[in-house]
Amino acid sequence: MGDEVDTPRCEINVHSPIIEQVISKFKFKLKYGGFFRLARNSCRQVYCLGLTKSLYIDTCSYNLNHLVQEVKKHYPSESGTALSIVFVDKHAKEQCFIELDTDESFMVMLSMYKEEKEITIYVTTEKVRYNPNSCQDQVTHESDEENETDSNCPSDSSYHSLHTSDHEYEPLNYGEPYAYSKKNSFMKLNSIFPNVIAFRRALNHYALTNEFEYDIEKSDLTRLTACCGDKTCKWRIHASLTQDGVTFDVNKFVETHSCTRSNKGGNKHATQGWIADVVTDKLKSEGDVSPVDLQKWLMQSYNVDIPYMRVFRGREQAYTDMYGKWDDSYENIYDFKLELEKRNPGTCSKGFLAGCRPYIGLDACHLKGKFNGVLAAATSIDGNNGMFPVAYGVLESENTKSWTWFLKSLEKAIGTPNGLVISSDMQKGLEAAITQVYPNVEHRECIRHLCSNFKKHFRGEFFTGKLWDASNTYSASEYDRLLNDIASVRPKAIAYLNENHKKIWSRSKFGTFVKCNHNTNNISETFNSWIGDIRYKSVLDLLDAIRVKLMERFDKKRNKVKKWKGPLNLGDFQVRRSSDNHAEVNYKGERWDVILDEKKCSCREWQVTGLPCVHAAAFIAFTRETSWDRYVDTYFTVQKFKVAYALEIAPMPGKDQWMHMETIEKIYPPILKRPPGRQKKRELYHVMSPRKDIDVRVVVCTDTMKGLAKIPQVNHLIMHPLARRKNTKEHEFLFKVLLDFSI
C-alpha cells in the first residue's frame, strides 16, 4: 500500500546549533495527495494513495520556501487546508517524523541525508496519527513498487517538464471539505456526494483502501445504510438524500472498527464501476493500457487481485466515460463530416497538389478498441523531405474491397497527378486495389518488406546484401550485375523475385518525373507512429484528434518557413568540358557524362532525386556558378513548401455546436467477427519425469507442439499419447527444461 514508517512523532530543537550547508545535488521524492494510517498488526504508519514526484535540486540555490511553493501547486489554494511536510529521522531508534517548518529544519534534513543525497518527503493535510502506546518496531521503509521508478521524472525532451506531473490535483467539485473526489479516499461525517452512484463507488474505494468488507443493510434511490462484514464490529455508515433531491450526505458514521480487518475476499467491492473510476487517470496519461498491466497495477496500488474480464470491462467503461459510447461515435460521423467540409474545404489535397511531389505512400495500422478496424493513410513528402498527410480513413479490415473504396475516394480528391508514384508494403488486398483504381501509375514496393519475405526462402547475408545494393543503385548495369551474382549462387532466387515481386523496387528502375528516390515505405510508418498514441480512441474522437494534430503541424511548418532565407534549402574530381553545359567528370578511374542545362548525369541520381549529384556539383563548381537554385528541381524551393502548407486547417467547436445533418442513410458500427484462420487451442499435457515424486503439467498451444517424437530427449520422458502425435522441433528447449527439472 505504501511506505511504512514508525509512529512516534518527535519535535526538533529550534535552538540546535548551526549546521553547515551541504552544497550538492539532491533528489527529493515528494509524496503528496495521500494520508498516513496504521499498518495492520503494527504501530507503524503507512502512507497511502499518494502520488510521487521526483525533484532534482541544487542545495546552494534551493530552500524551504521553494519546496513549500512546489507543494502548494498540488493543492487547491481556495481550500485553505493546512499542510504538514515531514521527513523521517533516520537516526532515531524509534521511527519519528521531523516537520519541515523552518529553514533550520530544512538544513537538518540536508545534513542528515548528505551521504544518500536522496530523501523522501511526505505531505499530509492533517497531523500524523500514531498509537499512543508506542511499540518497539524497527525503522522500516517499504518501497512502493509503482512509484519507486523514475517514471514520474520525465526527461527534458518530454512533453512535460521536470516540474509538472500527469497527476495534478483536481479541485473538488462538490460541497464542503470532504466532498467527493476520485482521488479522495477519506470518508467523514457530512461528506457530500453528487448522487447515490458516486457514494457507492466512494464507499467501495474507502473499503478497499482500508482493507475491510461491508454489507449493505438498506439501499434505494434515497438512502443507503452499510455495516462492517463482521457483525460484531461497530463500524457503520448511513447516507441519504439532501433537500435538493439529488445530492447524498453522510449523516451517520461510526468510523472506528472494533474487528480485525482483513482483505481476504475484498474483491467483491472491486466492482466494474470502481475499476473504471480508479483507472481513468492512468488511461488518460498513458493512453492504451492492457488489461493485464491494469491487473498488476491494481494489485500493487490497492492489494486486490481482480479477474481479467472484470478489469477488461472496467477499462471499457472508463473509455466510455471519457470519450462517449463507441456506437454513438459512428452515428455522429455525418455531423462531423458536414462541419469539417464547411470549415476545411480540401485543405490537405490542395496543399499536396500545389506544393508536394506526386508521391504517395500507402499503409494501414490497426486500431485498438471495441470495433478494432484499421486506419488507412495516404502520405506524401514535402519539399523538406518531411511527412505530408494527404488522406486518411477508417476501414473495417485490410482487404481488396476496403482498399478499393479508399483509393477511389483518394482519386476523387486528388485525381491522377502527372507522374504519380504509389509506394506500399504489399498489404492484403492493396495490390489488386491499386491495379483497379490506378492501373497506369508507377507502383513501388518497399525493399525492407521485400527482403523480409525473401529471407523466408533464401537465408544468408550474401543474398540480403546483394538485394539492398541492387535496390540502392541508380545504374541499370550495376543492378543487372548484382542480380547475376545472386543467380550464380541460387538461380531459384531470381525466379522467385520475378514471380512474387513484380513491382518496382530498385532506384535504377525509378521514373525521373517525381524526384523522389525513396525505396522504402518509411514515410507511411512515420505517419503510423505520429498517431500511435490516439489509436485507442473511438472513431469520431480519433478522426478529430488527427485533425487537431494536422492543424498544429501546418501552423508549425508555416512559422518555420518564415525564418528561411534565400530561394533554396540547401575533392578530387577532374572536369573536362566539351561545351559550356556538357562535361566529362572523372574520379578514381571512373567517369560520368554531365549535361547542366538538361539536369542530367549518367549516374541517374540527379534525374531521380531532382538534386545535383556529386558529379554535377563538381561541374557546377568548376564553372564558378553561384546560382545553385538553377540546378535544383522546383519541388525543393521555399515557394513550393509555402504553398503546400498555405491553407489553414480551421478550428472546430465542440460536438454540441455542430450542425446536425438530416439523412436517411446511417452509419452503423461494424459487425464484430471472429478473426480469420484456425483458432489456437490450449491443451493440458501431462508430462511425468522418471522421478515419481515430480508431476509436471504443461499448458501449450497445439499449433506449436509438433515434432516431439523426433527430439532425442523425449525418450527420457513418459508423455501423454496425444503429445507424441505432434511433429516439429520447435519445443526442444521446453523438454531440456523439463529434463533439468526431472534430474
CORCOR-V7819 format. One record per backbone hydrogen bond with DSSP energy under -1.0 kcal/mol. CO is the residue of the C=O (numbers start at 1). NH is the residue of the N-H. If there is no record, write none. Layout:
# CORCOR-V7819
co->CO nh->NH
co->CO nh->NH
This chain:
# CORCOR-V7819
co->3 nh->47
co->5 nh->45
co->13 nh->16
co->24 nh->59
co->26 nh->57
co->27 nh->119
co->28 nh->55
co->29 nh->121
co->30 nh->53
co->31 nh->123
co->32 nh->51
co->35 nh->48
co->37 nh->46
co->39 nh->42
co->44 nh->39
co->45 nh->5
co->46 nh->37
co->48 nh->35
co->51 nh->32
co->53 nh->30
co->55 nh->28
co->57 nh->26
co->58 nh->61
co->58 nh->62
co->63 nh->67
co->64 nh->68
co->65 nh->69
co->66 nh->70
co->67 nh->71
co->68 nh->72
co->71 nh->74
co->72 nh->75
co->76 nh->79
co->84 nh->124
co->85 nh->100
co->86 nh->122
co->87 nh->98
co->89 nh->92
co->96 nh->89
co->97 nh->10
co->98 nh->87
co->99 nh->101
co->102 nh->106
co->103 nh->107
co->104 nh->108
co->105 nh->109
co->106 nh->110
co->107 nh->111
co->108 nh->112
co->109 nh->113
co->111 nh->114
co->113 nh->117
co->117 nh->27
co->119 nh->29
co->121 nh->31
co->122 nh->86
co->124 nh->84
co->132 nh->134
co->144 nh->148
co->150 nh->153
co->155 nh->158
co->161 nh->164
co->176 nh->179
co->181 nh->184
co->188 nh->191
co->191 nh->250
co->192 nh->180
co->193 nh->248
co->195 nh->199
co->196 nh->200
co->197 nh->201
co->198 nh->202
co->199 nh->203
co->200 nh->204
co->201 nh->205
co->202 nh->206
co->203 nh->207
co->204 nh->208
co->205 nh->209
co->206 nh->210
co->207 nh->212
co->213 nh->229
co->215 nh->227
co->218 nh->225
co->222 nh->241
co->223 nh->220
co->224 nh->239
co->225 nh->217
co->225 nh->218
co->226 nh->237
co->227 nh->215
co->230 nh->233
co->235 nh->228
co->236 nh->254
co->237 nh->226
co->238 nh->251
co->238 nh->252
co->239 nh->224
co->240 nh->249
co->242 nh->245
co->247 nh->242
co->248 nh->193
co->249 nh->240
co->250 nh->190
co->252 nh->238
co->254 nh->236
co->263 nh->266
co->265 nh->268
co->266 nh->269
co->267 nh->270
co->269 nh->271
co->271 nh->275
co->272 nh->276
co->273 nh->277
co->274 nh->278
co->275 nh->279
co->279 nh->283
co->280 nh->284
co->281 nh->285
co->282 nh->286
co->283 nh->287
co->290 nh->294
co->291 nh->295
co->292 nh->296
co->293 nh->297
co->294 nh->298
co->295 nh->299
co->296 nh->300
co->297 nh->301
co->298 nh->302
co->299 nh->303
co->307 nh->311
co->308 nh->312
co->309 nh->313
co->310 nh->314
co->311 nh->315
co->312 nh->316
co->313 nh->317
co->314 nh->318
co->315 nh->319
co->316 nh->320
co->317 nh->321
co->318 nh->322
co->319 nh->323
co->320 nh->324
co->325 nh->329
co->327 nh->331
co->328 nh->332
co->330 nh->333
co->332 nh->336
co->333 nh->337
co->334 nh->338
co->335 nh->339
co->336 nh->340
co->337 nh->341
co->338 nh->342
co->339 nh->343
co->340 nh->344
co->344 nh->346
co->346 nh->350
co->347 nh->351
co->348 nh->352
co->349 nh->353
co->350 nh->354
co->351 nh->355
co->352 nh->356
co->357 nh->359
co->358 nh->421
co->360 nh->423
co->361 nh->379
co->363 nh->377
co->365 nh->375
co->373 nh->367
co->374 nh->395
co->375 nh->365
co->376 nh->393
co->377 nh->363
co->378 nh->390
co->378 nh->391
co->379 nh->361
co->380 nh->388
co->381 nh->357
co->382 nh->385
co->386 nh->382
co->388 nh->380
co->391 nh->378
co->393 nh->376
co->395 nh->374
co->397 nh->399
co->399 nh->403
co->400 nh->404
co->401 nh->405
co->402 nh->406
co->403 nh->407
co->404 nh->408
co->405 nh->409
co->406 nh->410
co->407 nh->411
co->408 nh->412
co->409 nh->413
co->410 nh->414
co->411 nh->415
co->417 nh->420
co->420 nh->442
co->421 nh->360
co->422 nh->444
co->423 nh->362
co->424 nh->446
co->427 nh->430
co->429 nh->433
co->430 nh->434
co->431 nh->435
co->432 nh->436
co->433 nh->437
co->434 nh->438
co->442 nh->422
co->443 nh->504
co->444 nh->424
co->446 nh->450
co->447 nh->451
co->448 nh->452
co->449 nh->453
co->450 nh->454
co->451 nh->455
co->454 nh->457
co->454 nh->458
co->460 nh->464
co->461 nh->465
co->462 nh->466
co->463 nh->467
co->464 nh->468
co->465 nh->469
co->466 nh->470
co->467 nh->471
co->468 nh->472
co->469 nh->473
co->471 nh->507
co->475 nh->479
co->476 nh->480
co->477 nh->481
co->478 nh->482
co->479 nh->483
co->480 nh->484
co->481 nh->485
co->482 nh->486
co->483 nh->487
co->484 nh->488
co->486 nh->490
co->490 nh->493
co->491 nh->495
co->492 nh->496
co->493 nh->497
co->494 nh->498
co->495 nh->499
co->496 nh->500
co->497 nh->501
co->504 nh->445
co->506 nh->509
co->519 nh->447
co->521 nh->524
co->521 nh->525
co->522 nh->526
co->523 nh->527
co->524 nh->528
co->525 nh->529
co->526 nh->530
co->527 nh->531
co->529 nh->532
co->531 nh->534
co->534 nh->537
co->535 nh->368
co->538 nh->542
co->539 nh->543
co->540 nh->544
co->541 nh->545
co->542 nh->546
co->543 nh->547
co->544 nh->548
co->545 nh->549
co->546 nh->550
co->547 nh->551
co->548 nh->552
co->549 nh->553
co->550 nh->554
co->551 nh->555
co->552 nh->556
co->553 nh->557
co->554 nh->558
co->555 nh->559
co->556 nh->560
co->557 nh->561
co->560 nh->563
co->567 nh->638
co->574 nh->586
co->576 nh->584
co->581 nh->596
co->582 nh->578
co->582 nh->579
co->583 nh->594
co->584 nh->576
co->585 nh->592
co->586 nh->574
co->587 nh->590
co->590 nh->587
co->592 nh->585
co->593 nh->602
co->594 nh->583
co->595 nh->600
co->596 nh->599
co->600 nh->595
co->601 nh->604
co->604 nh->608
co->605 nh->609
co->606 nh->610
co->610 nh->633
co->613 nh->617
co->614 nh->618
co->615 nh->619
co->616 nh->620
co->617 nh->621
co->618 nh->622
co->619 nh->623
co->620 nh->625
co->621 nh->624
co->626 nh->628
co->627 nh->630
co->628 nh->631
co->633 nh->636
co->634 nh->637
co->637 nh->641
co->638 nh->642
co->639 nh->643
co->640 nh->644
co->641 nh->645
co->654 nh->657
co->655 nh->658
co->681 nh->702
co->683 nh->700
co->685 nh->698
co->687 nh->696
co->688 nh->718
co->691 nh->694
co->696 nh->687
co->698 nh->685
co->700 nh->683
co->701 nh->704
co->704 nh->706
co->707 nh->710
co->708 nh->711
co->711 nh->714
co->712 nh->715
co->713 nh->716
co->714 nh->717
co->718 nh->688
co->723 nh->726
co->729 nh->732
co->731 nh->735
co->732 nh->736
co->733 nh->737
co->734 nh->738
co->735 nh->739
co->736 nh->740
co->737 nh->741
co->738 nh->742
co->739 nh->743
